[in-house]
Amino acid sequence: MVALLAAAVASVAPHGWVAAAGAAEDPPPVGVSATTPRFTLSWTRQINRGHSVSISSPVLVDNGGNPFVVAAETEGNLRAFDLDDGAPKSGWSGSTTGFPITRAPLSSDGTNVYVPVAQDGHTNYPRYLKFGPTGQLLWNSNPGTNTAVAGFMHSGMALARIGGAWQGFAGSSSMQVHSVNAATGAQNWGFFNADSTMATPVVADLYGVGTPQVIFSSDTTSSGLPGDRNGGILRVLTADGKQVCSAAQFANGDTYKYSGYNNSTPAVAQVDGRPVIAFGSTGPVQTGPGANQVLGFDPACRMLWASPALAGRVDTAVSFADLTGAGRPSVLVVVGILEGDTSYPRVYALDPATGAIQRDSGTSLRPYGAMIAYTNGSSITTADVDGDGGQDLFVPSREGASVVLDGSTFGVLTTIPTNMAVQNSPIVTATPTGVRITIAGYNGSGSQISSYVSNTGSLGQRGWHHFGANPQLTGVLGTLSGPQRDLLEGQSLGSGASLSHAGASLTMQPDGNLVARAPGGTVRWASGTGVPGSRLVLGVDGNVEVWSPGNTRLWQSGVGLGGVERLVLDADGSFRVVSGYWGPGRQLSQYTTLWVSNGPTPVVDGLWFGQVLPPGRSLFSADRSHELLMQTDGNLVLYRRRDSRVVWTSGTSHSSGRAEVVFGQYGELLVRVPGGPVLRDFGTGLKGADRFTVRNDGRLTVTSPFGATLWESTGRPVK
């Protein structure tokens, strides 16, 4: 049977991956006994004869407590089956994407199914599809997509309910990450990325104050600018598309230029009370072909750790699971080890606080090798199969033998006779007497989905039961508590709540006083306010404010800008407000410090990519001799401070009081009204501009990263 399967799979396997001819019979599981967990076939169904299921992971749809699963094969056909008995669901027999390739993992909001398909240009809005519970197509985000161009959409869609409405987030090979209105399919926003985004985003409330962020990793191809290199980027965005932070992992050479660099879907879990973002990369910083590592970052994109070099490329999605039942998750990842014509799985468990290797399957799974790819749409899924309190691992391996590893030892507990090649993640659910695993793959007959049940076990605690762990938000294990160390613009700290870091704290006390304390409790700073029940608010312009329950502003820092602002508590008990912007030549966040609790207010002498000067706010020259004020009458005016003399004006006006200065992501310098007219365009867009500066000599300049002056204010400096 194995040899027949190998020959048949060769005709349908994607990416040139074929089964190894003459593969050996399964070795016996470790410690076989009468109590060894066993999986038996519950049901199996053909999805489509002659076609394959590749890296598109199936999805579980709750359907009001009557769950069904949906799988997609590579030619675009979708089929739905009752989870319990495999009965085909009414209405799905003719459901199709209408596109010749479906590779992205599917996702669901609990009722509907979302399928990212493809795009036909670097700047075009891709084709995303939404299907209702009876298989009807509800919307197509871009019917004009060129179906003759395949694209390579590997990113699934993360879904979250924000402000009472479902919103989707997905990457694409169009060099953008997109936010999708889940009700209509319209684009909310697109973030122009450095390269293709093949990894599925994660949506998580990293800061623990009730508003989620979008986390994703991607490739980056060198722009050709001096010092720029190929590599990968981690980004954290607000739900409305503003970049909070980013981190780059660069590599020399072209080894991963076309084959992927940060294609591993991230995962988020709480570790020792703090969120950790983990994903696979060939970095952080190295030369040559890369180090094949897993990286850990905090919510501000600060790298916490890098694992030792693993034995293969980390393309798969990272998982978190509690392997021992002690309540602390490990980071799980599988890599494919290529040996001749076969590829066998090697599984690692990493310490979530340090990245150190806790367990390594080594070469023990070599007997389960075949020519199977370990792609970015697959991950280790888990359940407590043997009932010992720890999570056990379902590992994609050779056709006919999906392997279940004991989480505490990495010994083989049992195998599942799937009779399929599997290159994606299964769905693991509970049954009254054990565990159900539902797997989609392909064999000589074509695409297939099968469901197996165990005679023992349960889902257990702190496991990873689906692709991305959560079928809606994706990539999040458990609940992330907060608040943490940071506040983002627009977020607040309620009465009695605190930020904390390394023993320091910032507390909005119940008596209405905002107090910062060093480790040990010494007061470093206080607002001096005293209305019980007050709250701390970080405005959208970065202005720190204390508001009473009656909505009276009791105190403010009086300093703000318009980029992506963040309040950060430092280890000594001081805190500061920083404004993020895109640095020279790339979309990597740099920071301007706007305000500090202990010490003089920093000088902000200009704008970088993505920053805005709001009405009523000023920039100052580095020596504080000149002030550039965005007046509420719509005029941008440069003053000499010693005598209040006007040096230069924009000559603009607007009665709304909302006019602002914008230095956009393409270097365009504008005076505009948000949602209204552009009052003045200084003509600097698309010329390589990256910095707008107020100079000590009373001039305003727009310059390139290499020092070229692209615009200068008219008139001579005032004598």
Protein Blocks (a to p, Z undefined) as FASTA:
>chain_A
ZZmmmmmmmmmpghhiacdehiacddddehiafklccdddfbdcdfbghiacfkbccddd
fklopacdddddfkopacdddfklopacehilmgcehiabdfbdcddehlaccddfbdcb
fkbccddddddfkopafbdfblmbcfkbnbjafbdcddddeehiacdddddfeopacddd
fknopafbdcddfbdcfbdcddddfkonopacdddddddddehighiacddddddddfko
pafbdcddddedjklmmnojblcccddddeehiacdddddfbfbdghjbjoiaddddfko
pafbdcdddfbdcfbccddddfkonopacddddddddehjbccdddddddfklopafbdg
kjmlmmmgccddddfkbccddddfkonopacddddddehiacdddfklopafbdcdekpa
cfbdcdddddfklccdddddddfkbccddddddfedcebjoiafbghhiaklgoiahjad
dddfbccehiacdehiacdeehiacdddfkopacdddehiiafbdehiacehiacdddfk
opacdddfkopafbdehiacdddddddddfkopacdddddddehiacdcdddfbdfbdcd
dddfbdcehiacdehiacddfklpaccdddfkopacdddfklopafbdehiacfklpacc
dddfkopacdddehiacfbdghlgonlpabdcddfkopacdddfkopafbdcehjddZZ
